[in-house]
Amino acid sequence: MPEEYPDTIVIEGEPYDRQDLPGEAGIPYARRTDMGGLRLLVRVDLVECPRCGKPLFQVVQGDNKGYHCGGGNCGRWRLRLVKEAGRALMLALVMES
């Protein structure tokens, strides 16, 4: 499994542990049940910097929120919804320069 994917991640305040399951795209994680609730299996695909391929991390400076890669100075990215005329919204990385 890719090294960038940690053994445990937190999704919406709940811990998920990485699983070793073959199959579909993404890395499988299962929600922990030791705190109650049902076990939920999800697949995670981290958003990577289009320039260097490293995962993006959130950077907050006051009210200004963006995403930087773990590689350094590839730029500050923002997640935006974009739309092609006549089609549904798509999630995109946009670098404002």
C-alpha positions as CSV (number, residue, x, y, z in Angstrom):
1,M,0.0,0.0,0.0
2,P,1.2,3.5,-0.7
3,E,3.2,5.0,2.2
4,E,1.3,8.3,2.1
5,Y,-1.8,6.5,3.5
6,P,-1.6,6.4,7.3
7,D,-2.7,3.5,9.4
8,T,-5.4,5.6,11.0
9,I,-7.3,8.6,9.7
10,V,-10.2,10.6,11.1
11,I,-13.2,11.2,8.9
12,E,-15.8,13.6,10.3
13,G,-14.5,13.1,13.8
14,E,-14.5,9.3,13.7
15,P,-11.4,7.1,13.6
16,Y,-10.9,4.7,10.7
17,D,-8.2,2.0,10.4
18,R,-6.5,1.0,7.2
19,Q,-7.5,-2.4,5.9
20,D,-5.7,-4.9,3.7
21,L,-8.5,-5.7,1.2
22,P,-8.0,-6.2,-2.5
23,G,-10.4,-4.8,-5.0
24,E,-11.7,-1.5,-6.2
25,A,-9.9,1.8,-6.5
26,G,-8.8,3.7,-3.4
27,I,-7.3,2.5,-0.1
28,P,-9.8,0.7,2.2
29,Y,-10.5,1.9,5.7
30,A,-12.9,0.6,8.3
31,R,-14.6,2.8,11.0
32,R,-13.6,1.6,14.5
33,T,-16.4,0.0,16.5
34,D,-14.7,0.2,20.0
35,M,-16.6,3.5,20.6
36,G,-19.9,2.1,19.5
37,G,-21.7,2.2,16.2
38,L,-21.5,0.0,13.2
39,R,-18.4,-0.9,11.3
40,L,-18.4,1.0,8.0
41,L,-16.0,0.3,5.2
42,V,-14.9,3.2,3.0
43,R,-12.3,3.6,0.2
44,V,-10.0,6.7,0.4
45,D,-8.1,8.3,-2.4
46,L,-6.0,11.3,-1.2
47,V,-6.0,14.4,-3.4
48,E,-2.5,14.8,-4.8
49,C,-0.6,17.8,-6.1
50,P,-0.8,17.8,-9.9
51,R,2.8,19.0,-10.1
52,C,4.7,16.7,-7.7
53,G,2.2,13.9,-6.9
54,K,2.4,14.3,-3.1
55,P,-0.8,14.5,-0.9
56,L,-2.3,18.0,-0.3
57,F,-2.5,19.3,3.2
58,Q,-4.9,22.0,4.4
59,V,-3.3,25.4,5.3
60,V,-5.3,28.0,7.2
61,Q,-4.2,31.6,7.6
62,G,-6.9,33.6,9.3
63,D,-10.0,33.3,7.1
64,N,-7.9,32.2,4.1
65,K,-7.9,28.4,3.5
66,G,-6.0,26.6,0.8
67,Y,-4.0,23.4,0.2
68,H,-0.3,22.9,-0.1
69,C,1.6,19.7,-1.1
70,G,4.0,17.9,1.2
71,G,6.7,18.5,-1.4
72,G,7.1,22.2,-0.8
73,N,6.5,25.1,-3.1
74,C,4.3,23.8,-5.9
75,G,1.7,26.5,-5.1
76,R,-1.4,27.1,-3.1
77,W,-4.4,25.1,-4.4
78,R,-8.1,25.5,-3.7
79,L,-10.9,23.0,-4.1
80,R,-13.6,24.5,-6.3
81,L,-16.7,23.3,-8.0
82,V,-16.5,24.0,-11.7
83,K,-19.1,23.4,-14.5
84,E,-19.0,22.8,-18.2
85,A,-22.1,24.3,-19.9
86,G,-24.9,21.7,-19.9
87,R,-23.2,19.3,-17.5
88,A,-23.1,18.6,-13.8
89,L,-20.7,20.2,-11.3
90,M,-17.3,18.7,-11.0
91,L,-14.7,19.0,-8.2
92,A,-11.4,20.6,-9.3
93,L,-8.1,21.9,-7.9
94,V,-7.6,25.5,-8.9
95,M,-4.4,27.4,-8.4
96,E,-4.9,31.2,-8.3
97,S,-2.0,33.1,-9.6
